[in-house]
Each structure stands twice: as C-alpha cells, then as structure tokens.
C-alpha cells in the first residue's frame, strides 16, 4: 500500500455497505457490474442514444429493421384508408389490395425510390406524402448519425484467459493471467490495475478488504501479441501463504482494470474482468502460446491456447 493510501481509497467506489454485504462477485467476466440502481423514475433512466450505441450490432440492425417495417406498415395503412382513387397504380398489373399498394408506395417514398407506377392523387394523399417525406428525412439522418457514431466509437476487445494460475515464478510463486487483443487494431501504452477483494475479520466483524496487487510490470508500451500479467507472491503480497481453500472461505475476487490507447482513434479504451477462486488454478502453469517460427516467418501466437494450462513442474 502506498504511504498516503487509506482503506477508503481502495474500496473501488462500491462503498463500505456494498463491500461488507454483497456475496456476489463485483465484476462479471465480461466486465459488467453486479449492482443495480432502483428508485429512479421510468423516463429518467431512458437514454435512447446510449442504448443505440451500446447494444450489439445484431440488436441494432434488428431494431432498425423493425422501425423500417412498422413505419411503412403505418403509412401504408393510412394510404389504404384514403381509397383506391388516392393512389393510382398505372402498372400493367395494378395491385388490387389497397394495403399492399399503400405499403409498397410507402417503401418507395421512404427510400426515395420513386418508380412512378404508383402516385398520389389529390390534396390529402399528397399531404400525407409530404409528412412521410419529412419523417423519412429525419429518420434517415438520425440513423446515419448513429451508425457513424457506432463505427467511430473505439471499443476495446481484450480477450482474457478463462482461468488465472498460481505458478512458480523466479524462485517464488506468482498469480498470472493472460490477455490478447481480440481485434486487428493496435493498442499502445496498455496498463493494468489489479485489486484483491476478500472478506476478513477485523475487531470481531467480518468486512471486505481491498488491496492493490503489485505487478511485475504495470504497463507495456506495445501489445502486438499477448501479455501475461504477473503478480509476484512474495512476503509483502496479500496472497502470501493463502491456499485455494482460503480464497474460497474469504469469497475472494481478483478485480482487473485495463486501460490502453487505441492507435487508430488516438483515444483511451478500457476493459474489465475478474477471477473468482474456482477460476484460479493452483499448481498449474500456462502452456506455451508461441508458435515455432520458420526463420523466414514472423513470430506468431496461437490464441486458441490462451487459456490452456498444464501441471507446473
């Protein structure tokens, strides 16, 4: 612990109540938190822009498809209620069903296709076309902006090894886990902060304690392949002398925060994860992840071996 660092400085922002009461892991493997906030009004928690940026691409494209479909259904229904004389179909085989005719005319208007075989007749139908044209203009502009923002927003995709190990390290032992960049972009100046959370008994009261784990190296300048993050378990380590059963009894958790600079966007990105005792393997080590290169080939790693372990000798 640094000389000016207090216990309050190390609670990670969860607060003493959460730290003392929660029996769940703080961080899931995907970096999400196991906490909830209730009591807000329904509308105060709605943030459509954030939701559109943070949802998966599959959900985002599915939502756009629903918006596109139901918008055309709504306008197609309105067109069909105006009667057959409001939308004239001059094609060789006119569409008899008024809703189908209105739906496809709406699609053509919404996407500014304009085949010309179906056209509005009269003031009211043309006013409705004006409304839909304005709506489609706003909708397309907003959708284009959100799509651009999603592409322009840097997101770290750090792949963590499924397990951490306590293995021999320079005459002692060390807590280790491996990470690799899951994207083709380049990350530079990547740094790691590791916290050790567990329950301890102090003054007859069971409380959760947090300690920052010193690392072999806190940061690396370049991250082209993989990084094995190592915490040496020496006499000054909070993990010194602890066994797997001790970690389980203390409901321990290794909390990880990574920060890096995305070279493409020149912006800072973050990644989080954690390991619980059942994910920490004592007496094992990671297998060699590096491929044996041919003299004329570049150095490479096999990411499929990121989480593979073997008994330590």
Secondary structure as GFF3:
##gff-version 3
##sequence-region A 1 313
A	DSSP	three_ten_helix	7	10	.	.	.	ID=ss1
A	DSSP	alpha_helix	16	21	.	.	.	ID=ss2
A	DSSP	three_ten_helix	43	45	.	.	.	ID=ss3
A	DSSP	alpha_helix	48	54	.	.	.	ID=ss4
A	DSSP	alpha_helix	57	81	.	.	.	ID=ss5
A	DSSP	beta_strand	87	89	.	.	.	ID=ss6
A	DSSP	alpha_helix	98	110	.	.	.	ID=ss7
A	DSSP	beta_strand	118	120	.	.	.	ID=ss8
A	DSSP	alpha_helix	123	152	.	.	.	ID=ss9
A	DSSP	beta_strand	158	160	.	.	.	ID=ss10
A	DSSP	beta_strand	164	169	.	.	.	ID=ss11
A	DSSP	beta_strand	172	181	.	.	.	ID=ss12
A	DSSP	beta_strand	187	202	.	.	.	ID=ss13
A	DSSP	beta_strand	205	212	.	.	.	ID=ss14
A	DSSP	beta_strand	219	222	.	.	.	ID=ss15
A	DSSP	beta_strand	226	233	.	.	.	ID=ss16
A	DSSP	alpha_helix	244	249	.	.	.	ID=ss17
A	DSSP	beta_strand	253	262	.	.	.	ID=ss18
A	DSSP	beta_strand	267	276	.	.	.	ID=ss19
A	DSSP	three_ten_helix	277	279	.	.	.	ID=ss20
A	DSSP	beta_strand	280	282	.	.	.	ID=ss21
A	DSSP	beta_strand	284	286	.	.	.	ID=ss22
A	DSSP	three_ten_helix	303	305	.	.	.	ID=ss23
A	DSSP	beta_strand	309	311	.	.	.	ID=ss24
###
